[in-house]
Amino acid sequence: MATESFKLDGETLVKKVKELFEEGNVRKISIHDKEGKEVMNFPLTIGVLGAVLAPVLAAVGALAALIGECTVTVEREDVKPF
């Protein structure tokens, strides 16, 4: 699996998480505070429905209101050529 990280402020956190959901190849998202402590972690499965995403996005929105700067770490599926 490939991993990448993004440094974000609380205002752009929800927008970035929504974008990652839409990409489809994301397996797991972890959110860490500016000290590096993990504050939220959630796996994504293939075929996640919008109704399931709503509570996750609500929690991310609440976190964004409390956190100033954070790091989002994303684990993606490796894309294998045919």
N, C-alpha and C positions, 0 to 999 in steps of 0.2 A: 504494500500500500504506500501511496505517496502522501506526504504530509507537508502542509504549508501553514504559515501563520501570518496574521494581519494585526497591526496595532491600530486600534480605533478609539474614538471617544464615545461616550454613552449615547450621543445623539444619532450617530450613524450605525450603531450596533444592530438595531432591529432591521434596518434596511439591508445590511450585509447578510444577516441570517436568512432573510426572505430570499435574497438572491441565491444563496447557497442551497436552500431547499429546492429551488427551481432548476438548478443545474442537473440534478438527477444522479450524479456519480459520487456524491458525498456519502460516506459511511458513518462518520461520527464528527460531532462538533463539540469542542471544549472551550469554555470561556474562563480566562484567568484575570485576576485583578492586577494592578500595576506592580504589586510585590511578587507576583508569580503564583499566588495561591489559586487553585481551581475553585471557582464559585458556581459553575454549572457545566454539566456534561450530559449530552444526549446522543444516543445512536439513531441513525436513520435507516430505515429499511426500504427496499424497493416497493413502490406502490403506496407510500404514505399518503393518506387522504387529508383533505383540507380540514375536516372536522377534528382530526388528531393534531394538526399543526396549530390550531387556534389556542389551546392552552399553553403550548410551548412558547408561542410568540407573545402571549400575555405575560408569561414569566420572564421572558427576555426583556420585554418592555419595562416591567417593574424593576428588573436589575439595572437596565440602562438609566433609569431615573436616579438610582443610588450610586452608581459607579461613575467615576470620572474618565479614567483611561483604562483600557483593557486590551488583552490579546486574545484573538480568536484563533484556535488551532483547528485545522480541518484535515481529516483523513479521507482520502479519495481512493476509489477502486482504481487499480491499474488497468489501463485500457490496452487490451491485447489486439494486435492486428490480425486479420483473418488470413 
